[in-house]
Amino acid sequence: MKILVTGVAGFIGFHVAEALLKQGMEVVGIDTLNDYYDPSLKAARLTRLEPYPRFRFLNVDVTDPQALQDLVELHSDLEGVIHLAAQAGVRHSLVDPYSYVTSNVMGQVALLEACRHLKKLTHVVYASSSSVYGRNQTVPFRETDRVERPGSVYAVTKRAAELTSESYAYLYGIPQTGLRFFTVYGPWGRPDMAYYGFARAISEGRPVTLYEGKGLSRDFTYIDDIVRGVLKVLGKPPESGMSRIFNLGGDKPERVTRMIALLEQDLGKRVLVERQPRPVADMESTWASLEKVKEFCGWMPEVSFEEGMKEFCLWFRKYHGV
Ligand SMILES: NC(=O)c1ccc[n+]([C@@H]2O[C@H](COP(=O)([O-])OP(=O)(O)OC[C@H]3O[C@@H](n4cnc5c(N)ncnc54)[C@H](O)[C@@H]3O)[C@@H](O)[C@H]2O)c1
């Protein structure tokens, strides 16, 4: 089976592609390797994928309709698409909102336009985000909750992508599943995310910033659980013309203070904490209801926060030589 993975040099895309390759699948991976965070980390991830004979990498922008058209002509036997390319990160969407609209909305439309030409395509699985729950206060967040109060342009673009997929399923029969990921972490993670930034600060002896108030909590989800969820869902496409959405979360919200304590323990260093007001775009807490995905395919997270953080720290120390 041949699968297209977009955002293949990214954190989740890399892990998903590696898992597919290990299962003997053929993977066409695309990415622009942009410099939102250190591109050398993206290059290092690709270096790990290159030895697999069934892996092809192409530097293709998901917002470029012609490049995507060329790609689907060259790989007309693609049977699955896992769309993970995006401009990620809530806070940066206050700095450069345009890049989110381009990559996440135009990207979704251009990719689905190209998918219309894939005759063997059985399923498009794409990344959405817990951010779509926006300023909702009632937890756990359920897929049936209203999602009309986004707290950032990032959230707006992720919801727009979901709606785009819904319409392409209806108009052209492309079966699709959107996965709302909740704070994914682990080895080869994203340096712009708090746990990674805190690990950096701790290892360099710099203070970390905590926000005032009762403290943020996040439903951290370990990368291996996410990969297992993506592959499980990929193998169970909806009928032609249908699209659906599932949460994938850790099922156990953790306070940021707990994350710091684990990092201190696993990196073997104490840290100084500075306090600042909470940025307005940051959600106070996230927590995924997993009833729907559990009922659909039995998926539940398996890796505890303690185990996951330990694995991340082991990788972090090795990769950064600390
Ligand atoms: N990591 C998380 O906690 C999390 C949470 C919720 C949702 N998500 C979503 O999951 C997906 C993967 O996230 P990630 O954490 O791996 O992020 P990432 O930034 O590591 O990966 C995204 C990749 O997409 C590439 N990319 C960006 N714009 C592109 C474009 N126009 N064309 C081609 N490639 C492009 C980037 O170079 C990057 O390698 C994204 O859609 C993100 O919004 C992630």
The ligand as a MOL file (V3000), in Angstrom:
LIG
                    3D

  0  0  0     0  0            999 V3000
M  V30 BEGIN CTAB
M  V30 COUNTS 44 48 0 0 0
M  V30 BEGIN ATOM
M  V30 1 N 2.3540 18.4880 18.1720 0
M  V30 2 C 1.1930 18.7830 18.7290 0
M  V30 3 O 1.0750 18.8560 19.9510 0
M  V30 4 C -0.0280 19.0230 17.8730 0
M  V30 5 C -1.2500 19.2570 18.5330 0
M  V30 6 C -2.3920 19.4740 17.7620 0
M  V30 7 C -2.3220 19.4350 16.3870 0
M  V30 8 N -1.1230 19.2150 15.7740 0 CHG=1
M  V30 9 C -1.1030 19.1880 14.3120 0
M  V30 10 O -0.4160 18.0100 13.8930 0
M  V30 11 C 0.2700 18.2570 12.6630 0
M  V30 12 C 1.7310 17.9210 12.8050 0
M  V30 13 O 2.2680 18.7310 13.8450 0
M  V30 14 P 3.7780 18.6110 14.3330 0
M  V30 15 O 3.7690 18.7970 15.7970 0
M  V30 16 O 4.4100 17.4360 13.7260 0 CHG=-1
M  V30 17 O 4.3680 19.9530 13.7030 0
M  V30 18 P 5.7150 20.1960 12.8680 0
M  V30 19 O 5.8220 21.6830 12.7030 0
M  V30 20 O 6.8490 19.4820 13.5090 0
M  V30 21 O 5.3960 19.5050 11.4830 0
M  V30 22 C 4.7420 20.1480 10.4240 0
M  V30 23 C 5.5910 20.0130 9.1830 0
M  V30 24 O 4.8700 20.5930 8.0960 0
M  V30 25 C 5.7970 21.2870 7.2800 0
M  V30 26 N 5.0670 22.3090 6.5460 0
M  V30 27 C 4.5590 23.4800 7.0260 0
M  V30 28 N 3.9230 24.1500 6.0600 0
M  V30 29 C 4.0480 23.3860 4.9400 0
M  V30 30 C 3.6020 23.5430 3.6100 0
M  V30 31 N 2.9240 24.6450 3.2240 0
M  V30 32 N 3.8820 22.5810 2.6920 0
M  V30 33 C 4.5750 21.4590 3.0770 0
M  V30 34 N 5.0410 21.2760 4.3170 0
M  V30 35 C 4.7700 22.2300 5.2360 0
M  V30 36 C 6.8340 21.8510 8.2290 0
M  V30 37 O 8.0820 22.0950 7.5870 0
M  V30 38 C 6.9250 20.7420 9.2800 0
M  V30 39 O 8.0010 19.8660 9.0180 0
M  V30 40 C -0.0090 19.7170 12.3280 0
M  V30 41 O -1.1360 19.7610 11.4780 0
M  V30 42 C -0.3640 20.3410 13.6710 0
M  V30 43 O -1.1770 21.4830 13.5190 0
M  V30 44 C 0.0240 19.0060 16.4860 0
M  V30 END ATOM
M  V30 BEGIN BOND
M  V30 1 1 1 2
M  V30 2 2 2 3
M  V30 3 1 2 4
M  V30 4 1 4 5
M  V30 5 2 4 44
M  V30 6 2 5 6
M  V30 7 1 6 7
M  V30 8 2 7 8
M  V30 9 1 8 9
M  V30 10 1 8 44
M  V30 11 1 9 10
M  V30 12 1 9 42
M  V30 13 1 10 11
M  V30 14 1 11 12
M  V30 15 1 11 40
M  V30 16 1 12 13
M  V30 17 1 13 14
M  V30 18 2 14 15
M  V30 19 1 14 16
M  V30 20 1 14 17
M  V30 21 1 17 18
M  V30 22 2 18 19
M  V30 23 1 18 20
M  V30 24 1 18 21
M  V30 25 1 21 22
M  V30 26 1 22 23
M  V30 27 1 23 24
M  V30 28 1 23 38
M  V30 29 1 24 25
M  V30 30 1 25 26
M  V30 31 1 25 36
M  V30 32 1 26 27
M  V30 33 1 26 35
M  V30 34 2 27 28
M  V30 35 1 28 29
M  V30 36 1 29 30
M  V30 37 2 29 35
M  V30 38 1 30 31
M  V30 39 2 30 32
M  V30 40 1 32 33
M  V30 41 2 33 34
M  V30 42 1 34 35
M  V30 43 1 36 37
M  V30 44 1 36 38
M  V30 45 1 38 39
M  V30 46 1 40 41
M  V30 47 1 40 42
M  V30 48 1 42 43
M  V30 END BOND
M  V30 END CTAB
M  END
